[in-house]
Amino acid sequence: MKVFYIPEVEIYLYELIELLYTKNYFSFPDQATNYVFKLRQYIESSISTVHKRTAPDYFAKYGKNMSYFIYKANPNTNWYIFFQQKANIYLIRYITNNHVSAHHF
């Protein structure tokens, strides 16, 4: 199994670290870095075994025939990971959370 991220998702995850710290979700940059690391770790270790759903039509602008799964980071935040799969290769095309996109589900 292999997991790849499109460049836009890589950039988003990198920028998420800074956003989490500057918006005071975490007191130290290392905490924000660890949070994003855990998100990536969950994606890469669980994508082949988690319950997958068909992506809602709204998210077709990020790719065709996508599926998604949910990572519950804490009691308040669910992350939605959108991907395409071919055999044992997964391409992560978009990541969002319930604070941003809950109304689309």
Protein Blocks (a to p, Z undefined) as FASTA:
>chain_A
ZZdddfklmmmmmmmmmmmmmnopafbfklmmmmmmmmmmmmmmmmmmmccddddfklmm
noghiacddddfbfkbccddddddehjaccdfbdcdfklmmmmZZ
